[in-house]
Amino acid sequence: VQLLVELPRIGSTTIYGNLNKIILATKRWSLIDTRLYIKVILEHLQLKDLISTICSELISIYHCL
């Protein structure tokens, strides 16, 4: 629950989430910008005490218009 509260605070929109994955929408147009943005989000979340115990990694990036 704390993770879902933290994501909008740092500028992400949660599309879907369960115990195994979270799908986010960003306003980034290029895939390179999106990858860097997700990297920053993951680094930010690892600094949080309660969230730092969660294993997180980027699996896929999808581009839709």
C-alpha positions in Angstrom: 0.0 0.0 0.0 2.8 2.4 0.8 4.3 1.7 -2.6 1.1 2.7 -4.3 1.0 6.0 -2.3 4.7 6.7 -3.1 4.4 6.3 -6.9 2.0 9.2 -7.6 4.1 11.4 -5.3 7.1 10.9 -7.6 5.1 11.4 -10.8 4.0 8.0 -11.9 0.5 6.8 -12.8 -0.3 3.3 -11.8 -2.3 1.4 -14.4 -2.3 -2.0 -12.8 -0.7 -3.6 -9.8 -0.7 -6.8 -7.9 1.8 -8.7 -5.6 3.9 -9.7 -8.6 4.0 -6.6 -10.9 3.1 -3.0 -11.3 2.3 -1.4 -14.7 3.0 2.3 -14.8 2.1 5.0 -17.3 4.7 7.8 -17.9 4.5 10.9 -20.0 7.8 10.2 -21.6 7.9 10.0 -25.4 11.1 8.2 -26.1 12.0 4.7 -24.8 15.4 6.0 -23.7 13.8 8.7 -21.5 11.3 6.1 -20.1 14.1 3.7 -19.2 16.1 6.5 -17.4 12.9 7.6 -15.6 12.2 4.1 -14.4 15.8 3.7 -13.3 15.4 6.9 -11.2 12.1 5.6 -9.7 13.7 2.3 -8.7 16.7 4.0 -7.1 14.3 6.4 -5.2 12.2 3.5 -4.0 15.3 1.6 -2.8 16.2 4.5 -0.5 12.9 4.2 1.4 13.1 2.0 4.5 9.9 -0.1 4.1 10.1 -0.3 0.3 13.9 -1.2 0.2 13.1 -4.9 1.0 11.2 -5.3 -2.2 13.1 -6.8 -5.2 12.4 -4.5 -8.2 13.6 -4.6 -11.7 12.5 -3.3 -15.1 11.2 -6.2 -17.3 9.5 -4.6 -20.3 8.8 -1.2 -21.8 5.8 -0.7 -24.1 5.2 2.2 -26.4 1.6 3.1 -27.3 0.1 6.2 -28.9 
